[in-house]
Amino acid sequence: METIFILVRHGSHDRLGSVLCGRMAGVTLSAQGRAEADALAERLALQGLSGRRLSAVLSSPLERAVETATPIAERQGLPLTIEPALNELDLGAWSGKRFEELHRDPAWDLWNRARSHGRPTPGETPGESMAEAQTRIAALLDRLRRAHPGGTLALVSHGDVIKAALAHAMGLPLDFHGRFEIGPASRSVLIAGDWGLKVHSINEGAA
């Protein structure tokens, strides 16, 4: 039986586009982000996917993801499960830095050009590589497929983690990560079966 995964990026927050937040605490949705989360929850409740309602809602442990996932779970009458494997990449010492500061760091340039083997903050407080993040999200998808055959699950996570899942599904190198646009409160849908994964849609808007 096929399992459907709706990969949701968290909604907008006030540091979006200016600060590399990573796993820093205290990053919560802005008013715009809360509106995005509510609109997405409403759309999923009304439309579902292929006439199927959600069977589970899982979220990254970070505040902005939980705040996005909560209205989805509430509208579906489902409990919200916190799933560590959906967490943002651990960006080490880069977490909390402004992008204008990072642009002066040669390691930042390498990270964005070579995600297949780069690592955040090499030599300082090493972070998590995107390949490592891909391994954990791929393992999670396989585990959930086996646990929820025929189910439709909403997984609320972060842009790079969703990109890693999509690249895995399509067999693309992680260096192509910049070719995907994964906007706030967007949905990307994967369909999983014994035969593997296929991509249904990428970066669908909440409104």
N, C-alpha and C positions, 0 to 999 in steps of 0.2 A: 504494500500500500504506500501511496505517496504521502509525504509530510511536507507541509508548506511552512516556510520561515519568512515572516515579515520583519526585515531588518530595519529598525527605526533609529535614526540619529536623534539625539536629544534636541530640544528646542533652543532658541537663541538665548544668549546671556549677554550681559553688558561688557564683557571683556572680549567678545568675539571679534576676531580680526586685529586685535591690538596686543593681546597677551597670550603666550603659549601656556595654557593652563595645566595640561597634563593631569596628574592626579591630585593637584592641590585642593585643599578643603575650602569650603565656603563659596564655591562658584554655583550660584543658583540662577534659575530662569529669570529673565527680564519680563516686564509686562507683555512684550511682544511674544516671548517664548511661551508664557503661560497661555496666551491666546492660540498660539500654534498647537500646543499640546491638546487643548480643549477641542480645537477644530479637527485634529487628527483622530482623537477618541470618538468624536461624533461620527466622522466618516466611516471608521472601522465598525462602529456599532450598527450603522444603517446599511452599509454595503457588504461588509465582510469581503471574502474573496471566493469567487466561484460559488457563492451561496453558502459558504461555510463560516460559522462563527468561530471565534477564537477558543482554543482549548486550554491555553496557558499564556501568561504574560510574565516575562523574565526581564530583569534590569541589571545593568551595571550598578555597583554600589555607590557611585558618585551622585551627589545631590541633584545635579542638573538632569541626570538620566532618571533617577527615581521620581523627580517631579514631572517628567514627561510621561513616564510609565503609569503613574498613579491614576490619572483620569481614564486611561485606556482600560486598566483593570476594573475600575469602579463601574464604567459603562457596560462592561461585559459581565459583571457580577462574579469576578474571579479574584482569587488572592494574588498578590504581587510577590513573586519570588526573586530574591536578590541572588544574582549569579556572578561570582568573582571572575569567571572566564570572559565576561562581557566588559570588563573594566578597560579603561583607556590605557594606552601604552604607558609604561613607566619611563618617563623622559629624564629621569635623574636630575642633575643640577640645572637643566634647562627649564624645568617647571617653574612657572611664575615670571619668566623673563619676557620683556617686551620684544616684539618682532624686530624693531629697529636695532635693538642691541644684538640680536641673534644674527642679523644680516652681516655683521662685521666679523663673525666667527667662521673661519674656513671649514671647521667641522660641520657646521650647519649646512653649508653649501654641499659638502660631500654627502651628508645624510639625505638631502633632497634629490641628489643626482643618482644615488646608488643605494636605494632602499633594500636591495637584495642582500647586501652584506654590510651596510653601514650600521652604526649604533649611536644613539644619543650620548652626548658628553663623554666621548672616549677619553680614558686616562684620568677622569676626575671621579665622579660618582656614576659609573656606567649605568645606562638605562637599558631598556628592553629593545632588542632589534625587532623590526617589523616581521622578520621571518619567525621569530619566537611567538609574536602575537598571532601570526597566521596559524601556527601549530596549535595554539590553545583554542582558537575559534573553530578551526576545522575539527578538532577532537570533540568540542562541545556539540557541534552540529551533528556529528555522527552519533554521539551519545543520546541526544534528544530525538533523533530519527528513530532510534531503536526503542526509546521509551514511549514515544507518541506516534505509533504508526497510524496514518490517516488523519493526524491532527493538524491544526493550523495554529502556529505559535507566533506571538509578537516578541521580538528580542530587541530591547532598547539599549543602544550602545553608542559608539563614538565613530567619527568619520574614518579614521585610519583603520580601525578594527573592521568596519564594514567593507572598506576597500580591500583589505586582506582577504576577507571571506569571498568577495566577488572574484578577485584574482585567482583564488584557489578553485572556485567553481569553474572558471573558464580556462584554467591552465595557463594563465598569463604570468610573466615575470613581475615581481614586485616593483621593479624599476618603472613599470607603466602606471604606477599609482596616481600620477598626476593627470592621467587621461580620464579619470573618473571624477565627476562632480557629485558630492554627497552633501546636500544642503541641510540646514537645520530643520528638524521635524520631517525630513523626507523619509520615504519608504522605498526599500529595494527588496525584491521578492525572489527567494530561491525555492525550488522544488526538489525534494530529495527522495530517492528510492534506493533499492538494492543495487541499481545500476549506477548510482552516483548522484551528482548535482547538476541542475540546469538553471539558468537565469531566466526568470519570468519578466522582471522589470528592474529598472535602475532609477533612483532619484525621483520618484514620483512625489509631487508636492502635496502638502497637507490640505491646502485650500482648493 
